[in-house]
Amino acid sequence: MQGTRQAVTRSRAASIACDYWSFHIIDEIDAGQVRFMDLLAALRIAPNILARRLADLRELGLVDRSQCERDLRCFNYKITEQGRQLLPVIVALRGWEGWDG
């Protein structure tokens, strides 16, 4: 039974990490710490979708979040080491898809 649960967990993780928006979010954050509002502007994504994807990426350990120093309603996001391991996949998909980022 544990093998099935592990497969489902991996499947869910792959589903989240390989999502269209997740790839773009990780790619955008790779440049450094990024604020939520900056991601909204850069990606032109609905706020609820961005918030959900960021929560999922944090749950998977691909992205970290920290509060801004001056505005406690503001958060900075940065890619984790585990998230960096996904970058070669994103680069490969860019080449395959012809996406220029």
Long-range contacts (C-beta under 8 A, 24 or more apart in sequence): 13-60, 16-53, 16-56, 16-57, 16-60, 17-57, 17-60, 17-62, 17-86, 18-89, 19-53, 21-45, 21-49, 21-50, 21-53, 22-53, 22-56, 22-57, 22-62, 23-90, 23-93, 25-50, 25-53, 25-54, 25-57, 25-63, 26-57, 26-62, 26-63, 26-79, 26-83, 26-86, 26-87, 26-90, 27-87, 27-90, 27-101, 29-63, 29-77, 29-78, 29-79, 29-83, 30-79, 30-84, 30-87, 32-78, 33-66, 33-76, 33-77, 33-78, 34-76, 34-77, 34-78, 35-68, 35-74, 35-75, 35-76, 35-77, 36-74, 36-75, 36-77, 37-74, 39-77, 57-83, 62-86
